[in-house]
Amino acid sequence: MNQFIQQLINGLSLGSIYALIALGYTMVYGIIKLINFAHGDIYMLGAYCAFYVTAILGYTSGPSLWVFFIALVITMIFCGVLGVIVERIAYRPLRHATRIAALITAIGVSYFIEYTTQYLVGAEPIKFPQLLPNTAIHVGSLRITSEQIFIFIITICLMILLQFIISKTKMGRAMRAVSVDEDAAKLMGINVDATISFTFLLGSALAGVAGILVGVYYNTMNPLMGFTPGLKAFIAAVFGGIGSVPGALIGGFFVGIAETMVVAYGSSLWKDAIVYVILILILIIKPEGLLGKNEREKV
């Protein structure tokens, strides 16, 4: 039982990272019905941005909360602005094109970011600095690290802030209006382009946070690190109900826990396969996802 609870804790830490990436997928899809496959690479760039910020600040070694939070803020700004640039250059001209054209463009942007980064920084993994204290708290035979606590708290706080923005702010109301009917939102005086850009800003900033957290958690990064977690986060968004913010959080936690449990009680060879099994099952049993709405489209 203690081992099960320990793996549950580990799964929540990993799931928190997936949840932050999944939030970007679900927001963008909810607004413009686009699966932004370049989103995982924004997460990768978040890790690199944080790494170079720490180098500029003169960080040498040892935990440093102030360096961590400065890197976190700058990474959020960098990834948010990058997300807006990607939307403006790659996606906005194709907003009313066929979905397959937008999908192919998203895949192309993903590869462009990956291999441009590889060209600029090299293909070798880079060791990420240990910014957070890694002390362990023992509760009986359970071991909880301070890093896991930080990751979980940051994820929950950002989730609450995001829910507040969507539910209580003027821009959040505009986002919900555009997601329901873009043309009607225009007639009501809503700047649709600005609203969509703001959605990319928010989602990409959260992906940047996931990047710095995974760097702290695993202490390594490479230019191709965004591909697999990006797909898993997309599956988490589908599981929770793509377009649903709470669903993305639940889906991220579920995927993280499922992956951890498979490694603990099965084989590490199955840790990626189980995620795709979850995707197949959810598409068969409940295609709209856990908290998604089953909407019919007119042909």
C-alpha positions, -999 to 999 in steps of 0.1 A, spaced: 0 0 0 28 24 8 45 17 -25 12 25 -43 8 58 -24 45 66 -32 39 60 -69 7 81 -67 27 110 -54 53 106 -82 25 104 -107 10 136 -95 43 154 -100 47 141 -135 10 147 -142 14 183 -131 38 189 -160 15 172 -185 -14 193 -172 4 226 -178 11 216 -214 -24 202 -219 -39 235 -208 -24 252 -239 -37 225 -262 -72 227 -248 -75 265 -248 -63 269 -284 -86 241 -296 -115 256 -277 -110 289 -295 -101 281 -331 -104 243 -332 -67 239 -340 -44 212 -326 -12 231 -321 14 204 -324 42 230 -321 30 235 -285 53 208 -271 83 225 -287 74 258 -269 77 238 -237 112 226 -248 122 262 -255 110 271 -220 136 248 -205 163 263 -227 152 299 -219 154 292 -182 188 276 -186 203 306 -203 186 331 -179 203 313 -150 236 316 -169 231 353 -175 223 359 -139 257 343 -130 242 313 -112 268 287 -103 255 259 -81 232 252 -52 194 259 -48 184 295 -53 147 304 -51 151 339 -63 170 327 -95 142 302 -100 114 327 -98 132 353 -120 138 325 -146 102 314 -143 88 349 -150 112 356 -179 105 321 -194 67 327 -192 71 361 -210 95 346 -236 73 316 -244 41 337 -243 55 362 -269 69 333 -290 34 317 -290 19 349 -303 45 352 -330 38 316 -341 1 323 -342 6 355 -361 29 341 -388 19 305 -392 -17 301 -381 -36 334 -387 -32 333 -425 -47 298 -424 -75 305 -400 -103 300 -425 -84 273 -446 -92 236 -443 -83 219 -410 -58 196 -427 -39 226 -440 -37 241 -405 -27 207 -391 1 202 -416 13 237 -409 14 229 -371 35 198 -377 58 219 -400 63 246 -373 71 218 -348 99 204 -369 112 239 -377 115 248 -340 131 215 -331 158 214 -357 165 252 -356 171 247 -319 193 217 -326 213 237 -351 218 266 -327 226 247 -294 236 213 -306 220 179 -303 237 168 -270 216 168 -238 224 197 -214 224 194 -177 198 217 -161 209 235 -129 195 225 -96 175 256 -88 151 242 -62 161 225 -29 158 188 -31 153 179 5 131 149 13 102 148 37 96 113 52 61 104 63 65 68 75 80 50 46 68 76 21 93 100 6 81 134 -8 107 158 -22 105 195 -19 107 196 -58 75 176 -60 58 199 -36 69 230 -56 58 215 -89 23 206 -75 18 239 -58 29 259 -88 5 239 -111 -25 243 -88 -18 281 -84 -15 286 -121 -47 265 -127 -66 287 -103 -52 319 -119 -62 307 -153 -97 297 -142 -100 332 -127 -89 349 -160 -113 328 -181 -143 332 -157 -139 367 -142 -120 390 -166 -132 409 -197 -106 390 -219 -118 357 -204 -154 365 -214 -142 374 -249 -124 341 -251 -155 322 -242 -176 342 -267 -151 336 -295 -151 298 -287 -189 297 -290 -193 318 -322 -165 338 -338 -188 358 -361 -213 367 -334 -184 378 -312 -172 402 -340 -207 417 -342 -206 423 -304 -174 444 -309 -149 418 -297 -115 419 -313 -112 383 -323 -76 385 -335 -65 400 -301 -85 374 -282 -69 345 -301 -34 360 -297 -41 363 -260 -51 326 -259 -18 316 -275 0 339 -250 -15 322 -220 -11 287 -233 25 292 -244 34 308 -211 21 278 -192 41 255 -215 71 275 -206 65 269 -169 62 232 -177 96 234 -194 114 249 -165 97 225 -141 107 194 -161 142 207 -163 143 211 -125 127 176 -120 149 156 -144 180 179 -145 184 174 -182 171 188 -215 176 184 -253 161 199 -285 138 169 -291 125 167 -255 92 184 -264 78 158 -289 68 129 -267 55 150 -237 36 171 -262 18 141 -276 11 128 -240 -2 162 -230 -25 162 -261 -38 128 -250 -44 142 -215 -64 171 -230 -85 146 -251 -90 124 -220 -102 153 -199 -123 167 -228 -105 190 -252 -117 225 -247 -123 220 -209 -97 236 -186 -105 215 -156 -105 185 -179 -70 192 -190 -58 193 -154 -76 160 -146 -63 144 -178 -27 155 -170 -28 140 -136 -44 108 -149 -18 103 -176 11 110 -152 -3 85 -126 -9 59 -153 26 62 -167 42 60 -132 21 30 -122 30 11 -154 67 16 -147 64 6 -111 43 -25 -115 50 -35 -150 79 -24 -173 94 9 -184 90 -3 -220 52 2 -216 53 37 -202 47 54 -236 25 26 -249 0 29 -220 -7 65 -229 -18 56 -265 -39 27 -251 -57 53 -230 -63 75 -261 -77 45 -280 -100 36 -251 -113 71 -245 -120 75 -282 -140 43 -282 -158 47 -249 -163 85 -246 -149 104 -276 -159 138 -261 -137 131 -231 -143 131 -194 -157 167 -191 -162 175 -227 -195 182 -243 -210 159 -270 -218 185 -297 -232 177 -331 -220 197 -360 -242 205 -390 -228 192 -423 
